[in-house]
Amino acid sequence: MSRETAGTADDREPGTDPLLRIEDVRKSYGSEEVLRDVSMTVDRGDVEVLVGPSGSGKSTLLQCINRLTEVDSGRIFLEDLEITAPETDPNEVRGRIGMVFQDINLFTHLTARKNVTLGLEKVRGMDREEARLRADEELDRVGLADQADSYPAQLSGGQKQRVGIARALAMDPELMLFDEPTSALDPELSNEVLAVMEQLVEEGMTMVVVTHEMRFARGGATGITFLDEGEIVERGPPETLFENPDHERTARFFESIRHD
Ligand SMILES: Nc1ncnc2c1ncn2[C@@H]1O[C@H](COP(=O)(O)OP(=O)(O)OP(=O)(O)O)[C@@H](O)[C@H]1O
């Protein structure tokens, strides 16, 4: 997929249609500084891929965006909602931002459809029938219309992850966060999850994605951010970061993963 099909970002000046703004975020666990002054803006329709060595702070940054972790300082905004403000309800944040994790945390005693309707009924207060219709639409969107009545144990890892994506999409999020959604899957099953993510890119979904799948990053991303030791070392279009990075650290990182 070319960047042209990845949304309208190329036609706009960067920063003209910001959806997510991260300002000077710092986070430590004990004496370990995990995020050091991280600032970035993601425009509507953009697909930002976060890469970096293990422990560089990628997951922590996603967790701060979704208020699963509190920042020590700095601010994060989704449009005009200050995510990091103490008075902001984390449930409002999670209602507007969908998240897909590496661990596929479906309820094992519920069917695929029920896993999707649960949030719609409990959080959105939808009635059963409306939630069911909505869930079936989203399961269809991820190619699982025929598995709505299956239980997680009857599904492959890739199918379970797609139910997780359908569950997040059902809440009609403005932003989707993906934290290594394919790293627990075999290559074949990864591909079916990546295909769904690529379809979301084409639909214009704004996404922040932590992934080791450089094929997705090259094809789907509008921007790549390279984090190392909690700092943004470099950020730019995929072709620049992959082929002609400004920083030696970035070049070394991409070189190292080429030999994985
Ligand atoms: N809840 C926590 N308590 C203590 N330390 C944590 C916690 N979460 C993360 N860390 C530490 O913060 C650092 C950054 O972790 P993080 O998971 O954000 O990195 P990452 O770039 O996503 O790594 P990976 O690619 O291995 O998932 C690591 O040293 C990790 O051990």
The ligand as an ORCA input file, in Angstrom:
! r2SCAN-3c Opt
* xyz 0 1
  N       4.600     -1.378     35.551
  C       5.936     -1.290     35.527
  N       6.653     -1.270     36.657
  C       8.004     -1.153     36.642
  N       8.726     -1.025     35.512
  C       8.066     -1.034     34.346
  C       6.647     -1.165     34.287
  N       6.270     -1.129     32.986
  C       7.408     -0.999     32.266
  N       8.477     -0.929     33.078
  C       9.874     -0.768     32.652
  O       9.921      0.346     31.798
  C      10.831      0.145     30.725
  C      10.121      0.381     29.403
  O       9.164     -0.642     29.210
  P       8.170     -0.667     27.968
  O       7.369     -1.930     28.096
  O       7.456      0.618     27.869
  O       9.192     -0.778     26.764
  P       8.948     -1.278     25.271
  O       9.746     -0.380     24.412
  O       7.497     -1.378     25.000
  O       9.606     -2.714     25.290
  P       9.183     -4.085     24.534
  O       9.461     -3.854     23.072
  O      10.104     -5.098     25.136
  O       7.740     -4.325     24.848
  C      11.372     -1.274     30.889
  O      12.619     -1.214     31.502
  C      10.351     -1.926     31.790
  O      10.960     -2.908     32.573
*
